[in-house]
Amino acid sequence: MATQQPESPSQRRKRKRALRKLVEFKGMHGLSLNQYRQDVKQLYDGPKGAMLAMASLVSLHEPLVGLMFRERKFDATRFHKILDIGAGAGQILGHLVKRTNPTAELIGCDLSHQMLRRARTRLDSDRPNYVTADLTQLPFADDSFDCITCGWVIEHLHDPRPGLREFVRVLQPGGSMLLLATEDTVAGALTSRTWKCRTYNRRELNSMCEEVGLPWQEQLYFTKLHRFFKLGGILVEATKQAHVELAPPHVCQS
Ligand SMILES: C[S@@+](CC[C@H](N)C(=O)[O-])C[C@H]1O[C@@H](n2cnc3c(N)ncnc32)[C@H](O)[C@@H]1O
C-alpha cells in the first residue's frame, strides 16, 4: 500500500499561497479609482461601517492596539500633533486620547463622514478634531504633524504609493508613522473579503515605504504568540527621512 509523503514546507507554502489567492477579494481591480472609492465610502457609511467598532472588539484588534500603546511598543507620549488617517470608529483615536500628552493635538480623518460621526459619539471627548478627507489628498500643509497613525486603511488602495507619499508630505522630517496593514495570509485574505480590500506582502510594502522616504524603523507584534503564528498583520513604525524629495501633487485618475 502506497504511503502518503508528508507535505514539505515549500509545498505547504504553495498550497497556502494558492488558497490565499483564491479567497482574496479581487473586486477592486475591475473598477476605476473613483468608482472603487465610492464603493468604499458606501460600505463604511452603511450597516457594515456601523458594525466596525463591534467587529474590532470581537476580533480583539482594538484592545491589542491599546496594549501596544500601553506597553509603549509605540510610545505616543513623544508627540505634539498626531493625525489618525482612516480613523473609522475611533479605534486608534480612543487610545491616543488616553496615551498621549493632554496638550497633544489629535486629528482624525476619514473618507466616510458617517464613520467620523460614529467616532465622535463613541469617544465622547472634546480632544480630537475630525476632518473628512481622502488620504491621497489630505487637506493639510506640508510638515504639519510629528506623528501619523494609520490602521487598516491602505488596504483600500490599489497602489499604496500615492497615499504613502501624501503621508510623507504632511509629516515633519524625523516624524513617525505607526502603520498597520492586513498581511497576505489566508486570514488576511478572509478579512479582505469582508472589507472589500486587498492584502500586503510584508517585503513589498517595506520596499514601497523605502521608495517614498518612509523607511521602517521597527516591525512590531501585538504579542509573542502573534509573532510566532504570523497573526495580527503588518505593524510597523516608520520614520520620515530628514531630506525627502516631495513628489509632484498627485492627480487622481477617474
Ligand atoms: C477598517 S477601517 C479602520 C478603522 C481604524 N483605523 C482601525 O484601526 O480600526 C478603514 C477606514 O478607512 C477609511 N478609508 C478607506 N479608504 C480611505 C481613503 N482613501 N481615505 C481616507 N479614509 C479611508 C474607511 O472609511 C474606514 O473608516
The ligand as an ORCA input file, in Angstrom:
! r2SCAN-3c Opt
* xyz 0 1
  C     -11.036     49.009      8.592
  S     -11.375     50.679      8.957
  C     -10.057     51.054     10.063
  C     -10.506     51.877     11.228
  C      -9.446     52.178     12.284
  N      -8.330     52.909     11.730
  C      -8.925     50.965     12.998
  O      -7.747     50.969     13.353
  O      -9.658     50.020     13.231
  C     -10.909     51.522      7.476
  C     -11.304     53.003      7.487
  O     -10.565     53.637      6.433
  C     -11.421     54.553      5.774
  N     -10.899     54.746      4.418
  C     -10.885     53.873      3.383
  N     -10.327     54.418      2.298
  C      -9.960     55.668      2.653
  C      -9.339     56.749      1.951
  N      -8.981     56.639      0.666
  N      -9.114     57.895      2.616
  C      -9.469     58.029      3.917
  N     -10.079     57.054      4.632
  C     -10.328     55.890      4.008
  C     -12.785     53.895      5.815
  O     -13.825     54.833      5.623
  C     -12.772     53.244      7.202
  O     -13.330     54.086      8.170
*
